[in-house]
């Protein structure tokens, strides 16, 4: 087992449309965290185009890496290990970061740590507060909606997941239906919070004891409301519709998360992923946790969306145990979070 807890990890994140490199000390201290977003590039397409995302990563990865080292005030010789997102994500985008990380690992003779993207989102919380075990993570992002139990550090058990659309995906699809720009989540959140009335939307609770989620029916209900207004020649009440959609999403996410905390005996609830930046969700979860006396951790906005600092925080779990990744590591778009758990 590696005994040093003051290591310097250079972390690389290219799983989707952000190119990010960070330098993290001891798994908790951010020396630099550079993020280059491609939102403006993909906006005209209404979503991320994988091939374009990969090409943009290739164009910027070297410059972002140099900037991260410069801002951290360190050189390659100071580093202890190289971490990189191994999956899940877009395979072409993942490969860009992996090739860059492998090249550094081989050239510098440093350990390589392939890291799980969702473990990164969860351990972004460790960059701002101390996680206490057992704890429960509500992961809400563009590609994932999961309830994850951690009985101990770095050991993940998925209690529930979406059966169809991820919550962020549902936001983007509804926003596209309402002709909002990409990414649509922030537009719906802002509209919902400012709405004075609400069009009630259905809640998909599924089986009484299930921790799973489903948002496809809600998406269809929004489309039905839009079509109904058009057929009747009525003006579309966008704000009321946005509020109803968001209220349904938040109600299901928060209720299931709090029930899971009670039934598992978790000491903390963590909110993770890009949708953790949603103001309505943050406010509702904070209020409900205060009422229930449940300690809640939510990362600051800059650590909710994809970034390399969170990858460095998760990689620290493997560093402290000497669990390194061979150089023949492949990009794994379907990498299992539970299988990525630490071994000791």
N, C-alpha and C positions, 0 to 999 in steps of 0.2 A: 504493500500500500504506500502511495506517495504521502509523505508527512507534511510537506510544505503547503500552507494555506495562504501564502502570499504570492502565488504564482501570477504571471502575466499571460493571459490568453488573448490571442488575436482571433476574433470571431468573424465569420463571413455568413451573410444571409442573402440568398438570391432565389427564394422559393417561388416568387410570383412576379410582382412588378415594382418592387423596391430593391435597389442595390445598396447594401449596407455593410459596413465594416466597423468593428469596435475593438477597443482594447480594454479588458476588464482585469482588475487586480483582486485576487482572492475570492472571486465569484460574486462580490457584492459592490465593488467600487468601480464606477464608470470613469475611465480616464479619457475616453473619446467614444463617440457613437455617431458616425456619419451616415446619413440616409439620403439617397438620391431617388426621388419618386418619379414614376413614369405616367402619372395621372393625366397630364396634359397631352401626352402622346396617344393614350388609349381612349380619351374622352370622346373623340369623334367617331369611334367605332361602337360606343355604348358598352364597352367591357374590355377585358384584357385579351389581347391577341397574342397567343403563346410565342409564335415565331418572332414577332416584333419585340416582345419582352426579352427573349434570349439575346437578340442582337444588341439591344440597349445595354444589357448587362456586360456583354463583351466590350462595348465601347467605353464603359465607365469604371469597370472593376479595378483596374490598375491605379487610376487617379484617386478613387475613393480610398484604396488601401494606403496610398502614400499620405493622403490627408489625415487618415485616422492615426497613423504613426506620428505624424508631425504634431497634431493637436495633443496627443498623449505625452509627447516629449520623450519618446523612446525610439530605439532602433530595432532592427530585426534581431540583433545580438542579445537584446534584453528579454526576448520572448521565451516563454516556457513551453507553450504548445500552440497548435493551430486547430481551431474548431470551425465546423462548417455545417450548415443545414443539409442533412442527408435525405430528408423527406418528412412529411409528405409535401407535395407541391407540383408544379409543372416540370416535367422531366427535363426539357431543354434548358429551362431557367436554372434548375438545380445543378445541372452539369457544369454550367459556367463557374459557379462558386466552388464546386467540388474540384474541378481541374485546377483552379487557382490555388485552393488550399492544399491539394496534393503536391503541387509544384513547390510551394513554400516549405511544406513538411519535408520533402525529399532534399531540397537544396540546403535547408538549415539544419537538417538532422533532428527535427523536433517531432514529438508525438502528434498524431492526428486524431481528432475526436469528432466522429460523425454524430450529429446531434439531431434530436427529434424536434420538429418545428413547434408542435403543441407543448412539449415539455418546456420549450423556450417561453412561450406565452405564459405558462403557469409560473415559471420561476422568475419572470419579470417582477413579480411581487417581492422576491427576495432582494431585489436591488433597492427597495425602499422601506422594507420592514422585515421583521423576523417571522418566518413561518413556523407555526406550531403544529405538531402532529398528534393525532390524526387530523387532517384537514380535507376540505372538499372544494374542488374547483368547478365553477361554472364557466365553461369555455364557449364563447359566442363569437364567431368570426364569419368571414365570407364562405369558407369551405367546411366549417365544423361547428356543431352544436352538441356539446357533451357535458355530462356530469362525471367528474373523475374523483375518485377517493384515493387519498394517499395515507395509508396507515403509518408509514415511516418515510424518511427522506428518500426521494428518487424512486419510489415503488408505486406504480400507477395501476389502478383498477377502474375500468370504465363501467359505471353503473347504468348509464343511459346515453343514447345518442339519437340524432335525428333519423327518421325513417325515409325522409325524402329530401327536401330542400334544407340547407343550413340557413340559420336565421339571417345572416348577412346576404345570402343569395336571395332570400325572399324579399328583403328590403330593396335590393337592386332591381328585381323583376317587377315589383309593384311600382317603383319609381319610374321604370321604363314605360310602364303602362300609362302613367300619368304624365309622360313626356318630360320628366326631370332629367337633368344632365347626369352623367356618370362621374363619380359614384353617387348613387341616389340616397343612401342612408342618411347623411347629414341634412338633406333637404326635407325628407319626411320627418325627421326628429324636430327640426326647427318649426315646421308647419304644425306638427302635432302639439307641440308645447304652447304655441300661440293660439290654438283653436279655442273658440268659445262654445262649440257644440260638438257632438260626437255621433257618428253613425256606428251603432253597435255591431261588432263583428263576432263570429263564433270562436270558441276556444276548443282546441283539440286536446282533451285530457287523456285520451286513449284508455287503456285498462286502469282500474282503480289503483293497482300497486305498481304501475309502470313508471319508470323514470325516463322513458323515451319521449321524443318530440316529433311533431309533424306540422309542417307549415304549408303544405300544398293546398289543403282545403281552404285555409285562410286566404291564400293568394287567389284562389278561384272565387271566393266570396267578394273580394275587392273588385275583380273583373266583372262579376255579375252586377254589382252595384253601379259600376261605370256604364255598363251596357243598358241597364234599366233606366238610368237618367237620360241616356241618349235616345232610347226608344220613346220615352215620354216627352222628349223635347225640353227637359228641365236642365237648368244650369248645373254643372258638376260641382259639388261642394267638396273641393279638394282638401281643405283644412279639416273638415269633419271626418272625411274618409281616412286621412292620415292619422288623425287622433284615434279613431276606432281601430285601425290596423295596429298601431303601436301599442295601444292599451291591451289588445289581445295577446300580442307577443310578450309584453312585459309581465302580464298576469300569469301566463303559463310558465315562463322562465323562472320568475321569482318564487312562485308557489311550489314548484317542483324542487327547486334548489333548497328552500327552507325545510321542506319535508325530508329531503335527503340528509340534511344536517342533523335534524332531530333523530331520525331513525338510525343513523350511523354513529352518533355520538361525537361528531367532528367538533374540534375546538375552534375552528375558523372556517369562514367561507371566503373563497377567493374569486374575484371576477377577472376573467382573462380574455384576450383576443380583441380583434379590431372593433367589434360591436360594443366592447367595454367602454368605448369613447362616446357612446350614445348617452346624451344628457338625461333623457327620460328614464332609461334603465338604471343609470347610476343613482339618480335621485330616489327612484322607487325602491331599489334594493337597499339603499342606505336607510331609508325610513322604516322599512319592514324589519331589517336586522336590528335597528335600535329598539323597536317595539318588542322583538322577541329576545333581546339580550344576546344576540349572536355577534361575535367579533367579525368584522368585515375588512378585507384588504382589497383595494382597487388601485392599480398602478396609475401614475399620471398619464395624461393623454399621449405624450410623446413615446411612452413605453407600451401603449395598447396596440398600436399598429405595428406592422412588421419592422423589426430592427435587429441589428446584430448584437446589441448589448444583452438582450434576453437569451440569445444563443450562447453567449459566453457564460451567463449565469447558470444555464442548464449544463453546459459542458463541464463546469466546476464539479458537478456530482461525479462525473466519470474520472476527472483528474485526481481527485482525492483518493480514489480507489484503484488507481492505476489501470483503469479499463480503457485501453486505447483501441483505435480502429486501424486495421491493416490498410496498406496503400492500394489494394485491389477493391476497395469499397466502391459500390455502385450507387447511383441515384435511385432512390426507392420512393416513387410517388405514393405508394400505399403502405409506407412504413408503419408498423404497429407500435402504438405508444406503450402498451403493456409489455411487449417483448423488448422494448428499449430500456426498461427499468434496470436499475443498477443490480448487480449480482450479489453484492455483499453490503 
